C-alpha cells in the first residue's frame, strides 16, 4: 500500500512516464493496458490532510483483487 504522496508512474512501453497523487491506506491502481507491469516510484510524501481526493488518471483503475500485483520502487 502506498504512503500518501506524489508518485512517478512508469508503464510497460505503451505510455510515457507521468505523475499521480496517491492516498495512503489504498492499493496501488493497475493500468488498463499494461496491468501489473505498471510501476510506482515515490517522489515526495505528502500530508494526507492537504490532499484533495479525486479519481485516478483515466488510464489507471482502482485495485480490487489484492496487493500481490502492485509494485513500487523507492522509499
Backbone bond lengths (Angstrom), bond angles and torsions (degrees), N, CA, C in turn:
res aa  C-N    CA-C-N  psi(-1)  N-CA   C-N-CA  omega(-1)  CA-C   N-CA-C  phi
1 X - - - 1.454 - - 1.528 109.05 -
2 X 1.309 115.92 140.70 1.460 118.40 -177.56 1.530 113.22 -78.05
3 X 1.315 114.45 157.35 1.456 121.27 166.14 1.528 105.63 -82.92
4 X 1.323 117.61 153.99 1.458 119.34 176.27 1.520 108.00 -64.85
5 X 1.332 115.59 128.07 1.452 119.11 179.85 1.513 112.74 171.03
6 X 1.322 113.83 -174.01 1.459 121.85 178.82 1.524 107.44 -99.28
7 X 1.316 116.08 128.90 1.462 122.58 -177.12 1.522 110.62 -118.60
8 X 1.322 115.40 144.07 1.457 121.94 170.07 1.528 104.87 -88.18
9 X 1.326 117.08 129.49 1.455 121.93 -175.94 1.528 108.92 -109.39
10 X 1.335 116.31 121.09 1.465 122.81 -179.02 1.530 108.47 -110.00
11 X 1.326 116.21 125.00 1.464 121.65 179.43 1.522 110.23 -101.29
12 X 1.324 116.21 164.81 1.459 123.11 -178.44 1.527 110.58 -84.94
13 X 1.313 117.55 74.08 1.469 127.12 171.00 1.530 117.49 69.82
14 X 1.317 120.54 -3.29 1.458 119.13 -179.45 1.523 113.12 -98.19
15 X 1.331 117.69 -10.37 1.457 120.47 -176.81 1.520 109.93 -151.10
16 X 1.323 115.79 147.68 1.456 120.39 176.11 1.517 110.28 -70.04
17 X 1.321 115.53 159.26 1.444 121.97 177.27 1.530 109.41 -59.03
18 X 1.332 116.48 145.97 1.459 121.64 174.07 1.517 107.40 -145.13
19 X 1.319 117.23 175.83 1.457 121.52 -179.31 1.513 110.37 -115.97
20 X 1.334 115.65 150.22 1.459 121.71 178.76 1.525 108.78 -145.67
21 X 1.312 116.26 147.40 1.459 121.88 174.81 1.519 107.87 -97.06
22 X 1.329 116.74 125.88 1.460 121.38 -179.40 1.520 108.89 -120.16
23 X 1.320 116.07 145.47 1.460 121.83 179.96 1.520 110.31 -93.76
24 X 1.328 115.94 141.78 1.454 121.42 176.83 1.518 110.89 -62.74
25 X 1.330 116.19 152.91 1.458 121.11 177.71 1.515 114.00 81.88
26 X 1.337 117.35 7.04 1.464 121.48 176.99 1.526 108.36 -117.24
27 X 1.312 117.37 165.70 1.457 120.65 175.77 1.522 109.09 -84.53
28 X 1.333 116.37 152.07 1.454 119.49 173.21 1.529 107.68 -62.34
29 X 1.343 118.14 138.31 1.467 119.39 177.67 1.522 110.39 -72.78
30 X 1.325 116.72 161.57 1.456 121.13 175.62 1.523 108.16 -103.70
31 X 1.317 116.36 165.28 1.461 121.53 179.77 1.529 109.23 -96.02
32 X 1.325 116.28 138.12 1.465 119.99 179.09 1.523 112.12 -62.68
33 X 1.341 117.40 -28.69 1.460 119.66 -177.49 1.527 113.07 -100.48
34 X 1.326 119.12 -47.51 1.469 119.54 -175.84 1.523 113.32 -101.05
35 X 1.326 117.80 1.54 1.466 122.02 173.43 1.509 113.90 53.19
36 X 1.336 116.37 -118.99 1.458 121.98 -174.71 1.520 113.25 -75.69
37 X 1.306 118.83 -6.93 1.466 121.21 -179.28 1.526 113.12 -80.81
38 X 1.321 118.50 -6.98 1.464 121.13 177.46 1.531 109.04 -71.35
39 X 1.347 117.01 140.77 1.461 122.59 -178.52 1.517 109.72 -124.20
40 X 1.317 116.50 146.45 1.466 122.25 -179.11 1.517 109.47 -121.65
41 X 1.323 116.22 131.10 1.460 122.74 179.25 1.529 108.38 -121.82
42 X 1.314 116.33 118.84 1.459 120.49 -179.59 1.524 109.41 -67.33
43 X 1.326 116.25 123.26 1.460 121.69 177.51 1.523 109.48 -94.81
44 X 1.337 115.19 -46.55 1.459 119.35 -176.31 1.525 109.56 -154.85
45 X 1.326 116.17 127.99 1.463 119.89 174.58 1.519 108.82 -70.75
46 X 1.318 116.34 152.58 1.464 121.88 -179.52 1.520 109.59 -133.15
47 X 1.306 115.67 153.55 1.455 121.89 174.81 1.529 107.27 -75.56
48 X 1.322 116.86 118.19 1.462 121.18 -176.35 1.525 112.84 -57.03
49 X 1.310 117.17 -29.34 1.469 120.79 179.99 1.527 111.79 -67.90
50 X 1.331 117.60 -18.24 1.463 121.50 -177.62 1.525 113.28 -100.63
51 X 1.346 117.40 -0.32 1.459 121.60 -178.30 1.516 109.94 -95.80
52 X 1.322 116.34 130.15 1.463 121.55 176.23 1.520 107.56 -87.25
53 X 1.323 117.18 120.56 1.469 121.69 -177.94 1.524 110.37 -66.72
54 X 1.314 115.24 141.99 1.461 121.54 177.75 1.508 108.68 -160.09
55 X 1.308 116.28 -178.19 1.464 119.25 -179.41 1.524 109.80 -86.38
56 X 1.321 115.89 160.89 1.456 121.86 177.41 1.520 108.72 -70.58
57 X 1.320 114.99 165.63 1.457 120.25 174.88 1.529 108.44 -57.98
58 X 1.307 117.32 152.10 1.467 122.40 -174.68 1.523 113.83 -56.64
59 X 1.338 118.19 -25.78 1.464 119.34 -177.65 1.527 112.52 -83.24
60 X 1.337 117.23 -10.85 1.461 121.20 179.28 1.522 109.99 -106.36
61 X 1.323 116.23 146.04 1.459 121.54 179.43 1.519 109.54 -120.63
62 X 1.327 117.02 153.09 1.457 119.99 175.52 1.519 109.71 -63.34
63 X 1.316 115.41 143.37 1.460 122.24 -179.29 1.517 108.48 -87.67
64 X 1.337 117.73 126.68 1.454 120.10 -178.14 1.529 113.69 -123.10
65 X 1.329 118.65 -17.47 1.460 121.35 -173.77 1.517 115.25 -88.66
66 X 1.310 119.38 -16.46 1.458 120.93 -178.84 1.506 111.40 133.38
67 X 1.326 116.52 166.44 1.444 120.52 -172.82 1.529 116.18 -83.59
68 X 1.324 119.53 -3.39 1.448 119.85 -171.04 1.524 113.96 -64.50
69 X 1.327 119.48 -22.21 1.448 121.01 -179.98 1.525 113.09 -98.15
70 X 1.317 117.17 -12.66 1.456 121.11 -179.75 1.527 109.19 -79.32
71 X 1.334 115.99 131.33 1.451 119.92 -178.24 1.515 109.45 -129.59
72 X 1.304 117.14 144.08 1.461 121.56 179.29 1.513 109.19 -132.26
73 X 1.324 115.06 154.22 1.442 120.63 173.53 1.512 107.87 -122.54
74 X 1.286 118.35 164.67 1.461 121.33 -179.83 1.508 110.93 83.97
75 X 1.343 115.31 -168.13 1.475 119.48 -178.58 1.492 111.50 -114.20
